[in-house]
Amino acid sequence: MAKSKKTSNNKNKIKKSAQTNIKIGNTSLSNDMSKAIKCILVVVILFVFMYGITVLILKNSPYEYTKEDVETSIQYDEILAGTSFQKKDSEYFVLFYHTDGDNQYMNLLSDYQAKEEHLPIYYVDLDNKMNHSVISEESNSEASNASELKIKDATLIKFKDGKIEEYIEDASKISEVLSS
């Protein structure tokens, strides 16, 4: 009987320790949950606090943003050098020049376009990095496509049916052609 009493005492102790372990396990689980909830609450409170500060600063800001209505327009006159052979017009001019500097060629373009009757004219900005491939020490007036095109300095090219008809490099001749 002594053995059975000891065995039942051992069984009771094992049950109590198992129940204690379960309680300890539940307590650690609930501690983890409370830590996660506290962390989430801190993040939410910080977010609300920062949002409130931002709203206050923007309301009290001396600078006010006003959106201006700007009419957007697309200009088709400036082209890339690679498209100079591909325009839909059967006959047209393309003026290649450096836009950084004097406005001599812009003035010529404006005056030419103001005429009642004129051929379409496009211009290529040689200062644009996309057009640097055509800049060369020697010009090629016999180019049959954009990859063969070489421009030395300001040049006016008259295209007819996608081929070079006139190739003018002299500034005074360019001025003369566009002025007449």
C-alpha positions in Angstrom: 0.0 0.0 0.0 2.9 2.3 0.6 4.0 1.8 -2.9 0.6 2.6 -4.3 0.4 5.7 -2.1 3.8 6.8 -3.4 2.8 6.0 -6.9 -0.4 8.0 -6.7 1.5 10.9 -5.0 4.0 10.8 -7.9 1.1 10.8 -10.4 -0.4 13.8 -8.6 2.9 15.6 -8.7 3.3 14.9 -12.4 -0.2 16.2 -13.1 0.5 19.4 -11.0 3.8 20.0 -12.8 2.2 19.4 -16.2 -0.6 21.9 -15.3 2.0 24.4 -14.1 3.9 24.0 -17.4 0.7 24.6 -19.3 0.0 27.7 -17.3 3.6 28.9 -17.8 3.3 28.2 -21.6 0.0 30.1 -21.8 1.5 33.0 -19.8 4.5 33.2 -22.1 2.2 33.1 -25.1 0.1 35.9 -23.7 3.2 37.9 -22.8 4.3 37.6 -26.5 0.9 38.8 -27.7 0.9 41.7 -25.3 4.4 42.7 -26.5 3.3 42.6 -30.2 0.1 44.6 -29.4 2.1 47.2 -27.5 4.6 47.5 -30.4 1.8 47.9 -32.9 0.2 50.6 -30.7 3.4 52.5 -30.4 3.9 52.5 -34.2 0.3 53.7 -34.8 0.6 56.4 -32.2 3.9 57.6 -33.7 2.3 57.6 -37.2 -0.6 59.6 -36.0 1.7 62.0 -34.2 3.9 62.6 -37.2 0.8 63.1 -39.4 -0.5 65.7 -37.0 2.8 67.5 -37.0 2.9 67.5 -40.8 -0.6 68.9 -41.1 0.2 71.7 -38.6 3.4 72.6 -40.4 1.7 72.7 -43.8 -1.2 74.8 -42.4 1.1 77.4 -40.9 3.5 77.5 -43.8 4.0 80.9 -45.3 4.5 79.3 -48.7 1.4 78.5 -50.6 1.3 76.3 -53.7 -0.9 77.5 -56.5 -1.2 75.5 -59.6 -1.0 77.6 -62.7 -3.0 76.7 -65.7 -0.4 76.3 -68.4 -1.4 75.4 -71.9 0.6 72.4 -73.1 1.7 72.3 -76.7 3.7 69.9 -78.7 6.2 71.3 -81.1 7.1 69.3 -84.2 9.8 71.6 -85.6 12.8 70.4 -83.5 13.8 66.9 -84.6 16.6 64.5 -83.9 19.3 64.2 -86.6 18.4 60.5 -87.1 14.8 61.4 -88.3 15.9 64.1 -90.9 15.5 61.6 -93.8 12.2 60.3 -92.6 9.8 63.3 -92.7 6.4 62.8 -94.4 6.7 66.0 -96.5 8.0 65.4 -100.0 10.2 68.6 -99.9 11.5 70.3 -96.8 14.5 72.0 -95.1 16.4 70.8 -92.1 18.6 73.3 -90.3 21.4 71.9 -88.2 22.9 74.3 -85.7 24.1 74.8 -82.2 21.3 76.4 -80.1 23.7 77.5 -77.4 25.1 80.9 -78.5 23.6 83.6 -80.5 20.0 83.6 -81.8 20.9 84.3 -85.4 19.4 81.0 -86.7 16.4 81.1 -84.4 15.6 84.5 -85.9 16.1 83.2 -89.4 13.7 80.3 -88.6 11.1 82.6 -87.2 11.3 85.0 -90.2 11.2 82.1 -92.6 8.1 80.5 -90.9 6.3 83.8 -90.9 6.3 83.9 -94.7 3.0 83.0 -96.3 4.5 80.5 -98.7 7.4 78.4 -97.6 8.6 74.8 -97.4 8.3 73.1 -94.1 11.4 73.6 -92.0 12.7 71.5 -89.2 15.8 72.1 -87.0 18.3 69.9 -85.3 20.0 71.1 -82.1 23.6 70.0 -82.4 24.1 70.7 -78.7 21.6 67.9 -77.8 23.6 64.7 -76.9 21.2 62.6 -79.0 22.6 64.4 -82.1 26.3 64.2 -81.3 26.7 61.2 -83.6 26.3 63.5 -86.7 28.9 66.0 -85.7 32.2 65.5 -87.5 35.4 67.3 -88.7 34.4 66.7 -92.3 30.8 67.0 -93.7 29.2 64.5 -95.9 26.9 66.1 -98.5 26.3 62.8 -100.3 24.7 61.0 -97.4 21.8 58.7 -98.4 20.6 57.9 -94.9 20.9 59.2 -91.3 23.8 56.9 -90.4 26.0 58.4 -93.2 25.1 62.0 -92.3 28.0 64.1 -91.1 27.7 67.8 -90.1 30.7 70.0 -89.5 28.9 73.2 -88.4 25.7 75.1 -89.0 24.2 73.5 -92.1 20.9 73.8 -94.1 19.9 70.7 -96.0 17.0 70.7 -98.5 15.4 67.2 -98.8 13.3 66.1 -101.7 11.6 62.7 -101.5 13.8 61.7 -98.6 17.1 62.5 -100.4 19.5 65.4 -100.1 18.9 67.9 -102.9 20.9 70.9 -101.5 23.6 71.0 -98.8 24.5 74.5 -97.6 27.2 75.1 -95.0 28.0 78.8 -95.3 26.2 81.0 -92.8 25.6 83.8 -95.3 24.2 81.4 -97.9 21.9 79.8 -95.3 20.7 83.3 -94.4 20.2 84.1 -98.1 18.2 81.0 -98.8 15.9 81.4 -95.8 15.5 85.1 -96.4 14.5 84.8 -100.1 
